[in-house]
Amino acid sequence: MTNDELKLRFIWAVLGFVALLFIISPHPHQSTPAPAESSSSATERAAKQHEADIAQDQREKQQYLTHAAQRQEPEPKPLTAAEKQHLREEGTRKFQRDVWRDGLEMTVKSRGTTLYLEYVLAGDAFAFNFGETVLNSENRSQLRKIGYAKVLLSDGLGRSWTWNL
């Protein structure tokens, strides 16, 4: 989940909480007892006031969301070479654990800007599927962000496949 999605969920949660507080707190028009009147006109008046309150809440929510959408988040600063290297090392260790959890006898290494994968059962079909699924555009983008330039898959017996990111 991206930061923007988290922020939007947080905003909706806060708005829901505020709406709940608004519902359970006494409203100014309810603080003084009304003079005795017929129950049907009091009910109609209360219904109209309730509709007006809902409309006002919706206008305020829309205005808030419009202003929030117009505000621009500052661009995140680019990662330094050391930060990228650290992310590559951490990512390599995590990926290694993940492939082992999936039962794949694969070795994952990171050297400079190349991600090396050694998988004894790798063949043309595996390499094709790996390139199509694992190295989809989103993953390629993430790998590029942390400084990888290419991915090399090897069967450990002399055959290899390379993808430039």
VMD Tcl script that builds the backbone (N, CA, C; Angstrom):
set m [mol new atoms 495]
animate dup $m
set s [atomselect $m all]
$s set {name element resname resid chain x y z} {
  {N N MET 1 A 0.855 -1.170 0.000}
  {CA C MET 1 A 0.000 0.000 0.000}
  {C C MET 1 A 0.902 1.235 0.000}
  {N N THR 2 A 0.620 2.154 -0.872}
  {CA C THR 2 A 1.460 3.345 -1.004}
  {C C THR 2 A 1.163 4.346 0.100}
  {N N ASN 3 A 2.069 5.319 0.250}
  {CA C ASN 3 A 1.869 6.367 1.248}
  {C C ASN 3 A 0.602 7.146 0.975}
  {N N ASP 4 A 0.306 7.413 -0.318}
  {CA C ASP 4 A -0.902 8.158 -0.656}
  {C C ASP 4 A -2.154 7.395 -0.241}
  {N N GLU 5 A -2.159 6.069 -0.457}
  {CA C GLU 5 A -3.305 5.261 -0.047}
  {C C GLU 5 A -3.445 5.267 1.466}
  {N N LEU 6 A -2.329 5.176 2.190}
  {CA C LEU 6 A -2.382 5.223 3.649}
  {C C LEU 6 A -2.912 6.565 4.138}
  {N N LYS 7 A -2.454 7.657 3.511}
  {CA C LYS 7 A -2.918 8.984 3.907}
  {C C LYS 7 A -4.405 9.120 3.668}
  {N N LEU 8 A -4.881 8.625 2.517}
  {CA C LEU 8 A -6.302 8.716 2.198}
  {C C LEU 8 A -7.131 7.906 3.189}
  {N N ARG 9 A -6.669 6.701 3.541}
  {CA C ARG 9 A -7.392 5.897 4.537}
  {C C ARG 9 A -7.426 6.600 5.889}
  {N N PHE 10 A -6.308 7.233 6.258}
  {CA C PHE 10 A -6.254 7.953 7.522}
  {C C PHE 10 A -7.244 9.115 7.510}
  {N N ILE 11 A -7.290 9.845 6.399}
  {CA C ILE 11 A -8.214 10.979 6.291}
  {C C ILE 11 A -9.651 10.502 6.446}
  {N N TRP 12 A -9.991 9.401 5.765}
  {CA C TRP 12 A -11.361 8.883 5.873}
  {C C TRP 12 A -11.667 8.425 7.300}
  {N N ALA 13 A -10.689 7.822 7.962}
  {CA C ALA 13 A -10.906 7.386 9.347}
  {C C ALA 13 A -11.151 8.589 10.249}
  {N N VAL 14 A -10.367 9.639 10.071}
  {CA C VAL 14 A -10.540 10.852 10.883}
  {C C VAL 14 A -11.904 11.476 10.606}
  {N N LEU 15 A -12.273 11.547 9.330}
  {CA C LEU 15 A -13.577 12.121 8.990}
  {C C LEU 15 A -14.708 11.289 9.589}
  {N N GLY 16 A -14.562 9.969 9.572}
  {CA C GLY 16 A -15.576 9.109 10.184}
  {C C GLY 16 A -15.669 9.345 11.677}
  {N N PHE 17 A -14.507 9.507 12.332}
  {CA C PHE 17 A -14.499 9.765 13.763}
  {C C PHE 17 A -15.158 11.106 14.080}
  {N N VAL 18 A -14.829 12.130 13.274}
  {CA C VAL 18 A -15.426 13.450 13.481}
  {C C VAL 18 A -16.933 13.384 13.278}
  {N N ALA 19 A -17.367 12.640 12.256}
  {CA C ALA 19 A -18.804 12.502 12.012}
  {C C ALA 19 A -19.474 11.817 13.193}
  {N N LEU 20 A -18.825 10.793 13.763}
  {CA C LEU 20 A -19.377 10.106 14.926}
  {C C LEU 20 A -19.490 11.055 16.111}
  {N N LEU 21 A -18.452 11.854 16.345}
  {CA C LEU 21 A -18.515 12.834 17.428}
  {C C LEU 21 A -19.634 13.838 17.199}
  {N N PHE 22 A -19.807 14.236 15.957}
  {CA C PHE 22 A -20.858 15.182 15.616}
  {C C PHE 22 A -22.240 14.595 15.902}
  {N N ILE 23 A -22.395 13.312 15.607}
  {CA C ILE 23 A -23.688 12.665 15.811}
  {C C ILE 23 A -24.016 12.539 17.290}
  {N N ILE 24 A -23.016 12.179 18.108}
  {CA C ILE 24 A -23.317 11.940 19.519}
  {C C ILE 24 A -23.252 13.194 20.381}
  {N N SER 25 A -22.672 14.277 19.876}
  {CA C SER 25 A -22.607 15.499 20.670}
  {C C SER 25 A -23.893 16.302 20.483}
  {N N PRO 26 A -24.293 17.066 21.509}
  {CA C PRO 26 A -25.505 17.869 21.363}
  {C C PRO 26 A -25.273 19.009 20.364}
  {N N HIS 27 A -26.270 19.250 19.530}
  {CA C HIS 27 A -26.195 20.312 18.537}
  {C C HIS 27 A -26.769 21.595 19.133}
  {N N PRO 28 A -26.302 22.748 18.674}
  {CA C PRO 28 A -26.790 24.018 19.223}
  {C C PRO 28 A -28.306 24.162 19.097}
  {N N HIS 29 A -28.880 23.695 18.017}
  {CA C HIS 29 A -30.322 23.842 17.856}
  {C C HIS 29 A -31.097 22.890 18.755}
  {N N GLN 30 A -30.395 21.944 19.397}
  {CA C GLN 30 A -31.063 21.009 20.291}
  {C C GLN 30 A -30.872 21.380 21.759}
  {N N SER 31 A -30.095 22.405 22.059}
  {CA C SER 31 A -29.746 22.689 23.447}
  {C C SER 31 A -30.886 23.335 24.237}
  {N N THR 32 A -31.764 24.098 23.593}
  {CA C THR 32 A -32.873 24.711 24.328}
  {C C THR 32 A -34.153 23.975 23.990}
  {N N PRO 33 A -34.935 23.667 24.980}
  {CA C PRO 33 A -36.172 22.948 24.705}
  {C C PRO 33 A -37.122 23.829 23.893}
  {N N ALA 34 A -37.740 23.224 22.918}
  {CA C ALA 34 A -38.690 23.957 22.069}
  {C C ALA 34 A -40.028 24.060 22.773}
  {N N PRO 35 A -40.764 25.136 22.488}
  {CA C PRO 35 A -42.093 25.233 23.071}
  {C C PRO 35 A -42.968 24.106 22.552}
  {N N ALA 36 A -43.956 23.804 23.304}
  {CA C ALA 36 A -44.859 22.715 22.934}
  {C C ALA 36 A -45.472 22.995 21.575}
  {N N GLU 37 A -45.405 22.001 20.704}
  {CA C GLU 37 A -45.991 22.134 19.381}
  {C C GLU 37 A -46.446 20.755 18.961}
  {N N SER 38 A -47.093 20.707 17.865}
  {CA C SER 38 A -47.614 19.416 17.421}
  {C C SER 38 A -46.446 18.517 17.057}
  {N N SER 39 A -46.602 17.239 17.309}
  {CA C SER 39 A -45.509 16.300 17.085}
  {C C SER 39 A -45.170 16.167 15.604}
  {N N SER 40 A -46.131 16.313 14.704}
  {CA C SER 40 A -45.836 16.170 13.275}
  {C C SER 40 A -45.000 17.347 12.776}
  {N N SER 41 A -45.298 18.571 13.203}
  {CA C SER 41 A -44.501 19.709 12.752}
  {C C SER 41 A -43.111 19.666 13.390}
  {N N ALA 42 A -43.002 19.207 14.622}
  {CA C ALA 42 A -41.696 19.071 15.269}
  {C C ALA 42 A -40.866 18.013 14.553}
  {N N THR 43 A -41.501 16.932 14.157}
  {CA C THR 43 A -40.799 15.870 13.436}
  {C C THR 43 A -40.332 16.365 12.082}
  {N N GLU 44 A -41.194 17.110 11.385}
  {CA C GLU 44 A -40.822 17.657 10.085}
  {C C GLU 44 A -39.656 18.629 10.216}
  {N N ARG 45 A -39.734 19.493 11.226}
  {CA C ARG 45 A -38.665 20.460 11.449}
  {C C ARG 45 A -37.347 19.746 11.779}
  {N N ALA 46 A -37.418 18.720 12.619}
  {CA C ALA 46 A -36.221 17.958 12.977}
  {C C ALA 46 A -35.643 17.245 11.750}
  {N N ALA 47 A -36.517 16.707 10.892}
  {CA C ALA 47 A -36.058 16.029 9.682}
  {C C ALA 47 A -35.378 17.016 8.750}
  {N N LYS 48 A -35.963 18.224 8.594}
  {CA C LYS 48 A -35.364 19.238 7.731}
  {C C LYS 48 A -34.010 19.678 8.281}
  {N N GLN 49 A -33.935 19.858 9.588}
  {CA C GLN 49 A -32.669 20.267 10.203}
  {C C GLN 49 A -31.613 19.176 10.029}
  {N N HIS 50 A -32.044 17.922 10.191}
  {CA C HIS 50 A -31.132 16.801 10.023}
  {C C HIS 50 A -30.595 16.760 8.584}
  {N N GLU 51 A -31.467 16.971 7.606}
  {CA C GLU 51 A -31.050 17.004 6.203}
  {C C GLU 51 A -30.087 18.165 5.952}
  {N N ALA 52 A -30.372 19.308 6.548}
  {CA C ALA 52 A -29.490 20.470 6.394}
  {C C ALA 52 A -28.117 20.177 7.004}
  {N N ASP 53 A -28.111 19.515 8.174}
  {CA C ASP 53 A -26.842 19.162 8.817}
  {C C ASP 53 A -26.040 18.198 7.951}
  {N N ILE 54 A -26.723 17.222 7.375}
  {CA C ILE 54 A -26.046 16.249 6.510}
  {C C ILE 54 A -25.465 16.956 5.287}
  {N N ALA 55 A -26.250 17.840 4.681}
  {CA C ALA 55 A -25.779 18.580 3.507}
  {C C ALA 55 A -24.562 19.424 3.867}
  {N N GLN 56 A -24.598 20.073 5.015}
  {CA C GLN 56 A -23.461 20.888 5.462}
  {C C GLN 56 A -22.230 20.016 5.674}
  {N N ASP 57 A -22.409 18.854 6.299}
  {CA C ASP 57 A -21.301 17.933 6.513}
  {C C ASP 57 A -20.690 17.489 5.181}
  {N N GLN 58 A -21.558 17.188 4.215}
  {CA C GLN 58 A -21.073 16.759 2.902}
  {C C GLN 58 A -20.313 17.881 2.207}
  {N N ARG 59 A -20.800 19.119 2.315}
  {CA C ARG 59 A -20.092 20.250 1.711}
  {C C ARG 59 A -18.724 20.418 2.354}
  {N N GLU 60 A -18.666 20.327 3.682}
  {CA C GLU 60 A -17.389 20.479 4.378}
  {C C GLU 60 A -16.419 19.357 4.003}
  {N N LYS 61 A -16.934 18.128 3.929}
  {CA C LYS 61 A -16.085 16.999 3.555}
  {C C LYS 61 A -15.549 17.191 2.135}
  {N N GLN 62 A -16.418 17.577 1.200}
  {CA C GLN 62 A -15.994 17.786 -0.186}
  {C C GLN 62 A -14.956 18.908 -0.271}
  {N N GLN 63 A -15.184 19.985 0.488}
  {CA C GLN 63 A -14.246 21.104 0.481}
  {C C GLN 63 A -12.891 20.650 1.021}
  {N N TYR 64 A -12.913 19.864 2.101}
  {CA C TYR 64 A -11.670 19.370 2.678}
  {C C TYR 64 A -10.932 18.482 1.682}
  {N N LEU 65 A -11.662 17.568 1.037}
  {CA C LEU 65 A -11.029 16.661 0.085}
  {C C LEU 65 A -10.498 17.412 -1.130}
  {N N THR 66 A -11.226 18.434 -1.569}
  {CA C THR 66 A -10.772 19.238 -2.697}
  {C C THR 66 A -9.469 19.941 -2.353}
  {N N HIS 67 A -9.417 20.536 -1.160}
  {CA C HIS 67 A -8.188 21.218 -0.739}
  {C C HIS 67 A -7.046 20.221 -0.549}
  {N N ALA 68 A -7.362 19.046 -0.006}
  {CA C ALA 68 A -6.322 18.033 0.200}
  {C C ALA 68 A -5.766 17.558 -1.136}
  {N N ALA 69 A -6.652 17.412 -2.134}
  {CA C ALA 69 A -6.199 16.971 -3.450}
  {C C ALA 69 A -5.353 18.043 -4.128}
  {N N GLN 70 A -5.639 19.304 -3.852}
  {CA C GLN 70 A -4.902 20.390 -4.482}
  {C C GLN 70 A -3.519 20.574 -3.872}
  {N N ARG 71 A -3.379 20.191 -2.606}
  {CA C ARG 71 A -2.067 20.306 -1.965}
  {C C ARG 71 A -1.127 19.287 -2.593}
  {N N GLN 72 A 0.030 19.716 -2.883}
  {CA C GLN 72 A 1.035 18.847 -3.483}
  {C C GLN 72 A 2.019 18.419 -2.403}
  {N N GLU 73 A 2.263 17.123 -2.356}
  {CA C GLU 73 A 3.288 16.624 -1.454}
  {C C GLU 73 A 4.642 16.938 -2.089}
  {N N PRO 74 A 5.617 17.332 -1.293}
  {CA C PRO 74 A 6.939 17.584 -1.869}
  {C C PRO 74 A 7.525 16.281 -2.416}
  {N N GLU 75 A 8.270 16.410 -3.488}
  {CA C GLU 75 A 8.909 15.246 -4.095}
  {C C GLU 75 A 9.912 14.671 -3.100}
  {N N PRO 76 A 9.910 13.345 -2.947}
  {CA C PRO 76 A 10.908 12.771 -2.039}
  {C C PRO 76 A 12.306 12.981 -2.608}
  {N N LYS 77 A 13.245 13.216 -1.720}
  {CA C LYS 77 A 14.611 13.458 -2.195}
  {C C LYS 77 A 15.172 12.152 -2.755}
  {N N PRO 78 A 16.005 12.258 -3.773}
  {CA C PRO 78 A 16.586 11.054 -4.372}
  {C C PRO 78 A 17.441 10.304 -3.354}
  {N N LEU 79 A 17.494 8.997 -3.512}
  {CA C LEU 79 A 18.297 8.178 -2.613}
  {C C LEU 79 A 19.781 8.359 -2.917}
  {N N THR 80 A 20.574 8.332 -1.871}
  {CA C THR 80 A 22.022 8.400 -2.065}
  {C C THR 80 A 22.525 7.017 -2.482}
  {N N ALA 81 A 23.751 6.966 -2.967}
  {CA C ALA 81 A 24.336 5.696 -3.390}
  {C C ALA 81 A 24.404 4.710 -2.216}
  {N N ALA 82 A 24.741 5.216 -1.039}
  {CA C ALA 82 A 24.825 4.349 0.144}
  {C C ALA 82 A 23.444 3.807 0.522}
  {N N GLU 83 A 22.427 4.663 0.430}
  {CA C GLU 83 A 21.063 4.212 0.736}
  {C C GLU 83 A 20.602 3.156 -0.262}
  {N N LYS 84 A 20.911 3.372 -1.539}
  {CA C LYS 84 A 20.544 2.390 -2.556}
  {C C LYS 84 A 21.256 1.062 -2.304}
  {N N GLN 85 A 22.543 1.128 -1.968}
  {CA C GLN 85 A 23.302 -0.094 -1.688}
  {C C GLN 85 A 22.699 -0.835 -0.505}
  {N N HIS 86 A 22.351 -0.107 0.546}
  {CA C HIS 86 A 21.737 -0.731 1.720}
  {C C HIS 86 A 20.407 -1.387 1.338}
  {N N LEU 87 A 19.585 -0.699 0.558}
  {CA C LEU 87 A 18.302 -1.267 0.126}
  {C C LEU 87 A 18.511 -2.505 -0.741}
  {N N ARG 88 A 19.525 -2.497 -1.596}
  {CA C ARG 88 A 19.811 -3.673 -2.427}
  {C C ARG 88 A 20.215 -4.860 -1.556}
  {N N GLU 89 A 21.062 -4.612 -0.549}
  {CA C GLU 89 A 21.498 -5.696 0.336}
  {C C GLU 89 A 20.328 -6.251 1.144}
  {N N GLU 90 A 19.518 -5.373 1.710}
  {CA C GLU 90 A 18.342 -5.809 2.469}
  {C C GLU 90 A 17.360 -6.568 1.582}
  {N N GLY 91 A 17.131 -6.028 0.382}
  {CA C GLY 91 A 16.212 -6.674 -0.551}
  {C C GLY 91 A 16.697 -8.050 -0.969}
  {N N THR 92 A 17.998 -8.181 -1.156}
  {CA C THR 92 A 18.582 -9.473 -1.532}
  {C C THR 92 A 18.359 -10.496 -0.427}
  {N N ARG 93 A 18.629 -10.094 0.822}
  {CA C ARG 93 A 18.420 -11.022 1.947}
  {C C ARG 93 A 16.950 -11.418 2.067}
  {N N LYS 94 A 16.036 -10.452 1.909}
  {CA C LYS 94 A 14.602 -10.739 2.010}
  {C C LYS 94 A 14.161 -11.659 0.875}
  {N N PHE 95 A 14.615 -11.364 -0.350}
  {CA C PHE 95 A 14.243 -12.182 -1.500}
  {C C PHE 95 A 14.763 -13.605 -1.332}
  {N N GLN 96 A 15.991 -13.738 -0.809}
  {CA C GLN 96 A 16.560 -15.073 -0.570}
  {C C GLN 96 A 15.671 -15.864 0.384}
  {N N ARG 97 A 15.267 -15.253 1.493}
  {CA C ARG 97 A 14.387 -15.935 2.455}
  {C C ARG 97 A 13.048 -16.288 1.816}
  {N N ASP 98 A 12.504 -15.364 0.995}
  {CA C ASP 98 A 11.203 -15.614 0.370}
  {C C ASP 98 A 11.251 -16.797 -0.595}
  {N N VAL 99 A 12.300 -16.885 -1.408}
  {CA C VAL 99 A 12.365 -18.007 -2.356}
  {C C VAL 99 A 12.576 -19.320 -1.610}
  {N N TRP 100 A 13.319 -19.296 -0.510}
  {CA C TRP 100 A 13.472 -20.513 0.278}
  {C C TRP 100 A 12.145 -20.904 0.915}
  {N N ARG 101 A 11.386 -19.924 1.387}
  {CA C ARG 101 A 10.060 -20.226 1.950}
  {C C ARG 101 A 9.142 -20.846 0.907}
  {N N ASP 102 A 9.321 -20.422 -0.343}
  {CA C ASP 102 A 8.516 -20.967 -1.441}
  {C C ASP 102 A 9.028 -22.321 -1.912}
  {N N GLY 103 A 10.109 -22.814 -1.299}
  {CA C GLY 103 A 10.634 -24.127 -1.637}
  {C C GLY 103 A 11.526 -24.147 -2.857}
  {N N LEU 104 A 12.028 -23.016 -3.285}
  {CA C LEU 104 A 12.917 -22.963 -4.442}
  {C C LEU 104 A 14.364 -23.009 -3.977}
  {N N GLU 105 A 15.131 -23.914 -4.558}
  {CA C GLU 105 A 16.556 -24.006 -4.251}
  {C C GLU 105 A 17.270 -22.995 -5.139}
  {N N MET 106 A 17.191 -21.740 -4.717}
  {CA C MET 106 A 17.730 -20.632 -5.504}
  {C C MET 106 A 18.686 -19.839 -4.629}
  {N N THR 107 A 19.756 -19.365 -5.232}
  {CA C THR 107 A 20.704 -18.499 -4.543}
  {C C THR 107 A 20.557 -17.099 -5.119}
  {N N VAL 108 A 20.440 -16.121 -4.230}
  {CA C VAL 108 A 20.253 -14.733 -4.634}
  {C C VAL 108 A 21.452 -13.935 -4.127}
  {N N LYS 109 A 22.087 -13.201 -5.048}
  {CA C LYS 109 A 23.237 -12.375 -4.680}
  {C C LYS 109 A 23.112 -11.027 -5.367}
  {N N SER 110 A 23.742 -10.047 -4.749}
  {CA C SER 110 A 23.759 -8.705 -5.320}
  {C C SER 110 A 25.203 -8.258 -5.417}
  {N N ARG 111 A 25.613 -7.925 -6.644}
  {CA C ARG 111 A 26.966 -7.410 -6.847}
  {C C ARG 111 A 26.850 -6.129 -7.644}
  {N N GLY 112 A 27.166 -5.020 -6.983}
  {CA C GLY 112 A 27.074 -3.725 -7.653}
  {C C GLY 112 A 25.635 -3.443 -8.065}
  {N N THR 113 A 25.438 -3.272 -9.369}
  {CA C THR 113 A 24.094 -2.947 -9.856}
  {C C THR 113 A 23.437 -4.145 -10.545}
  {N N THR 114 A 23.965 -5.352 -10.287}
  {CA C THR 114 A 23.409 -6.559 -10.895}
  {C C THR 114 A 22.860 -7.473 -9.810}
  {N N LEU 115 A 21.658 -7.968 -10.032}
  {CA C LEU 115 A 21.038 -8.955 -9.149}
  {C C LEU 115 A 21.252 -10.321 -9.799}
  {N N TYR 116 A 22.003 -11.193 -9.106}
  {CA C TYR 116 A 22.318 -12.523 -9.620}
  {C C TYR 116 A 21.402 -13.544 -8.968}
  {N N LEU 117 A 20.798 -14.384 -9.796}
  {CA C LEU 117 A 19.947 -15.466 -9.310}
  {C C LEU 117 A 20.458 -16.770 -9.903}
  {N N GLU 118 A 20.726 -17.747 -9.059}
  {CA C GLU 118 A 21.154 -19.051 -9.540}
  {C C GLU 118 A 20.103 -20.070 -9.129}
  {N N TYR 119 A 19.539 -20.730 -10.133}
  {CA C TYR 119 A 18.479 -21.710 -9.898}
  {C C TYR 119 A 18.780 -22.925 -10.771}
  {N N VAL 120 A 19.104 -24.046 -10.135}
  {CA C VAL 120 A 19.546 -25.236 -10.849}
  {C C VAL 120 A 18.501 -25.712 -11.856}
  {N N LEU 121 A 17.227 -25.551 -11.548}
  {CA C LEU 121 A 16.175 -26.031 -12.440}
  {C C LEU 121 A 15.771 -24.999 -13.492}
  {N N ALA 122 A 16.525 -23.908 -13.591}
  {CA C ALA 122 A 16.182 -22.866 -14.566}
  {C C ALA 122 A 16.366 -23.395 -15.976}
  {N N GLY 123 A 15.418 -23.046 -16.804}
  {CA C GLY 123 A 15.464 -23.398 -18.218}
  {C C GLY 123 A 14.790 -22.286 -18.995}
  {N N ASP 124 A 14.626 -22.491 -20.277}
  {CA C ASP 124 A 14.028 -21.455 -21.110}
  {C C ASP 124 A 12.612 -21.097 -20.649}
  {N N ALA 125 A 11.804 -22.090 -20.319}
  {CA C ALA 125 A 10.422 -21.826 -19.901}
  {C C ALA 125 A 10.392 -21.062 -18.577}
  {N N PHE 126 A 11.224 -21.499 -17.623}
  {CA C PHE 126 A 11.275 -20.794 -16.338}
  {C C PHE 126 A 11.734 -19.362 -16.543}
  {N N ALA 127 A 12.770 -19.169 -17.354}
  {CA C ALA 127 A 13.298 -17.829 -17.606}
  {C C ALA 127 A 12.238 -16.958 -18.263}
  {N N PHE 128 A 11.513 -17.506 -19.205}
  {CA C PHE 128 A 10.449 -16.742 -19.870}
  {C C PHE 128 A 9.391 -16.308 -18.859}
  {N N ASN 129 A 8.907 -17.263 -18.047}
  {CA C ASN 129 A 7.891 -16.937 -17.037}
  {C C ASN 129 A 8.424 -15.966 -15.995}
  {N N PHE 130 A 9.667 -16.137 -15.597}
  {CA C PHE 130 A 10.283 -15.226 -14.634}
  {C C PHE 130 A 10.307 -13.807 -15.197}
  {N N GLY 131 A 10.727 -13.668 -16.437}
  {CA C GLY 131 A 10.773 -12.353 -17.066}
  {C C GLY 131 A 9.404 -11.723 -17.221}
  {N N GLU 132 A 8.383 -12.548 -17.494}
  {CA C GLU 132 A 7.022 -12.040 -17.693}
  {C C GLU 132 A 6.321 -11.692 -16.379}
  {N N THR 133 A 6.545 -12.480 -15.345}
  {CA C THR 133 A 5.784 -12.290 -14.106}
  {C C THR 133 A 6.569 -11.556 -13.027}
  {N N VAL 134 A 7.709 -12.084 -12.659}
  {CA C VAL 134 A 8.482 -11.479 -11.566}
  {C C VAL 134 A 9.055 -10.135 -11.985}
  {N N LEU 135 A 9.519 -10.054 -13.211}
  {CA C LEU 135 A 10.112 -8.797 -13.673}
  {C C LEU 135 A 9.088 -7.969 -14.451}
  {N N ASN 136 A 7.881 -7.868 -13.902}
  {CA C ASN 136 A 6.867 -7.016 -14.535}
  {C C ASN 136 A 7.282 -5.554 -14.390}
  {N N SER 137 A 6.542 -4.658 -15.007}
  {CA C SER 137 A 6.960 -3.253 -15.039}
  {C C SER 137 A 7.070 -2.637 -13.645}
  {N N GLU 138 A 6.189 -3.029 -12.727}
  {CA C GLU 138 A 6.245 -2.456 -11.371}
  {C C GLU 138 A 7.515 -2.896 -10.647}
  {N N ASN 139 A 7.827 -4.193 -10.728}
  {CA C ASN 139 A 9.038 -4.686 -10.071}
  {C C ASN 139 A 10.297 -4.118 -10.720}
  {N N ARG 140 A 10.291 -4.001 -12.039}
  {CA C ARG 140 A 11.436 -3.394 -12.725}
  {C C ARG 140 A 11.660 -1.970 -12.224}
  {N N SER 141 A 10.569 -1.237 -12.089}
  {CA C SER 141 A 10.668 0.140 -11.619}
  {C C SER 141 A 11.257 0.189 -10.211}
  {N N GLN 142 A 10.793 -0.704 -9.337}
  {CA C GLN 142 A 11.313 -0.740 -7.967}
  {C C GLN 142 A 12.794 -1.106 -7.955}
  {N N LEU 143 A 13.173 -2.065 -8.779}
  {CA C LEU 143 A 14.585 -2.455 -8.839}
  {C C LEU 143 A 15.447 -1.306 -9.362}
  {N N ARG 144 A 14.946 -0.589 -10.358}
  {CA C ARG 144 A 15.678 0.566 -10.899}
  {C C ARG 144 A 15.839 1.650 -9.838}
  {N N LYS 145 A 14.781 1.866 -9.045}
  {CA C LYS 145 A 14.820 2.916 -8.016}
  {C C LYS 145 A 15.946 2.703 -7.023}
  {N N ILE 146 A 16.223 1.447 -6.698}
  {CA C ILE 146 A 17.274 1.190 -5.710}
  {C C ILE 146 A 18.626 0.918 -6.362}
  {N N GLY 147 A 18.718 1.159 -7.669}
  {CA C GLY 147 A 20.010 1.167 -8.311}
  {C C GLY 147 A 20.391 -0.048 -9.128}
  {N N TYR 148 A 19.515 -1.042 -9.252}
  {CA C TYR 148 A 19.856 -2.180 -10.098}
  {C C TYR 148 A 19.769 -1.781 -11.559}
  {N N ALA 149 A 20.700 -2.307 -12.358}
  {CA C ALA 149 A 20.695 -2.050 -13.797}
  {C C ALA 149 A 20.290 -3.293 -14.581}
  {N N LYS 150 A 20.578 -4.483 -14.002}
  {CA C LYS 150 A 20.182 -5.704 -14.701}
  {C C LYS 150 A 19.999 -6.852 -13.720}
  {N N VAL 151 A 19.291 -7.881 -14.219}
  {CA C VAL 151 A 19.063 -9.113 -13.460}
  {C C VAL 151 A 19.620 -10.249 -14.299}
  {N N LEU 152 A 20.417 -11.100 -13.672}
  {CA C LEU 152 A 21.009 -12.231 -14.366}
  {C C LEU 152 A 20.538 -13.507 -13.690}
  {N N LEU 153 A 19.908 -14.393 -14.458}
  {CA C LEU 153 A 19.443 -15.691 -13.968}
  {C C LEU 153 A 20.339 -16.753 -14.580}
  {N N SER 154 A 20.848 -17.650 -13.747}
  {CA C SER 154 A 21.742 -18.706 -14.220}
  {C C SER 154 A 21.260 -20.042 -13.692}
  {N N ASP 155 A 21.554 -21.109 -14.451}
  {CA C ASP 155 A 21.233 -22.444 -13.955}
  {C C ASP 155 A 22.418 -23.041 -13.197}
  {N N GLY 156 A 23.518 -22.300 -13.124}
  {CA C GLY 156 A 24.705 -22.765 -12.416}
  {C C GLY 156 A 25.539 -23.741 -13.224}
  {N N LEU 157 A 25.065 -24.067 -14.417}
  {CA C LEU 157 A 25.776 -25.040 -15.263}
  {C C LEU 157 A 26.252 -24.401 -16.568}
  {N N GLY 158 A 26.230 -23.083 -16.642}
  {CA C GLY 158 A 26.741 -22.400 -17.821}
  {C C GLY 158 A 25.695 -21.655 -18.639}
  {N N ARG 159 A 24.418 -21.932 -18.435}
  {CA C ARG 159 A 23.392 -21.206 -19.176}
  {C C ARG 159 A 22.899 -20.049 -18.320}
  {N N SER 160 A 22.653 -18.911 -18.968}
  {CA C SER 160 A 22.168 -17.743 -18.213}
  {C C SER 160 A 21.256 -16.894 -19.088}
  {N N TRP 161 A 20.426 -16.114 -18.425}
  {CA C TRP 161 A 19.484 -15.203 -19.065}
  {C C TRP 161 A 19.635 -13.852 -18.377}
  {N N THR 162 A 19.619 -12.777 -19.153}
  {CA C THR 162 A 19.852 -11.447 -18.605}
  {C C THR 162 A 18.724 -10.513 -19.006}
  {N N TRP 163 A 18.284 -9.686 -18.058}
  {CA C TRP 163 A 17.279 -8.657 -18.315}
  {C C TRP 163 A 17.881 -7.309 -17.920}
  {N N ASN 164 A 17.892 -6.382 -18.836}
  {CA C ASN 164 A 18.311 -5.019 -18.523}
  {C C ASN 164 A 17.104 -4.271 -17.978}
  {N N LEU 165 A 17.317 -3.570 -16.897}
  {CA C LEU 165 A 16.215 -2.853 -16.278}
  {C C LEU 165 A 16.172 -1.441 -16.823}
}
mol reanalyze $m
mol bondsrecalc $m
mol representation Tube
mol addrep $m
